């Protein structure tokens, strides 16, 4: 009899649950996504992943481009967030380098879209690191060298509240020291924070004196030891280091090697 009474009491106490509408019943919570891997050391200049797909077909550095559709922009942003990125490197002027190229922040038609994209990236939790110009922009590069103060002035809204401005991509492929110094001095009229310089693959940094940060690059196929050696060389010059490009896509192992060697940011996360 005691057992029957216990069974009845249990049923009675749960009648509201069994006969309530489905919406009032507790439902199991959806399994949460596994947390993105975190670096072993702080990265004040950010964890970025700048390329994806065969031959780096997907270019996160071109996400400001008005030639990139909003749908594609959303996909690129989701991919970066899925990898645990907290920063994005972006070109302000890109004549012909990769996906959605053919834009310039000094063009009145392009600038509003670019400013809006910057805000969307920030709203998603990404720090934006602008690069003034891509290397496959020869005509626009000559235009920039001719009047850097005017043209960078038109883009000054894109230089606000950023942790670093990179003067140019593979600077040793176009322009001499005096021309790049002119660009550097023009940036300084609108931005007082750290400036970055970037060169072709290797350990020669002829424009190191123009910047506070050197963004390192080695040919695809490089080893963790080579990455660490390059970061050590950059730091030995008294410069801050970013392990920027060591593969044509995401490569967590090489990015982590750069951080372990003292890099303050990476581009292959």
Phi, psi and omega in degrees: 000318179299322180295317179297320179296321179295320179297315180297317179298321179295318178295314182299318182293343183244013180300320182299327180288311187289333183249007177281156174302152184305325186294342180269350181279142178294140179243146180295139180289147179293143179297136181280152179291146178297142181297145178294145178301146179247150181290157180283343179225157179299151180227081184297338177259015163093153174256106181241152174228107198266346185219151176205157176088171180303129180053038177054044184295329181263119188247102177293336180289348179255019184290347174278349188295128172296344177282348176269126182294159177298325179296314179294320177304314180298323178293317180296320179295316179298322179295316179298315180296323179296334178272358180084021179290147173235010179212157176219131175268134184224140174277138173268334177224125181210107182280319187206022185262090169083194185309130174062024177290168179105051181208162179207132181294344177274356176277130182301329182284333184270326189302315182301319179296319182294319177297320178295319179296320178303315181295322179294322177295317179293320179299333179275001176094015181258136171280133184261126179243105184278142171249130185299314186206144176277161185284331180276052185220047190303313181297316181288332177294316177298323178295318179297314180299329184288328182206067185295324183297315180294312187287320177290327175301323179292339181257008190301334178296337179276355181258003183281139171056046177241150184280346183192146171240126179266129187294317181187164178269131178046060187300331182286357176269347181206126179094149178257181186300320182292323179293316179290328175296323176298320177293316179302313182294326178292318177301320183297341177288340185236351185212130184249001183276191182297142176247142179248152174233151183220142182229173174293169186303138177134192184243028175251127186231073187296338181254021182304324184294343182276349185228170175262337184234135172251126178263112187281151178213136174228160180295148174307142183098359179292161183258166176300321179297320179293321177298311181298323179294320179294316179299320178298320180295317179299315182292329178293338176280357182082020181250152170287148186240141167236126175278088196276303187225110177234000179202165181269017178194190180296138177209091185298325183295313180290323177298316180295324177300319179297316179296318180298331181274356178112007175295146181261003178188167181216161180241000180242027184296000000 
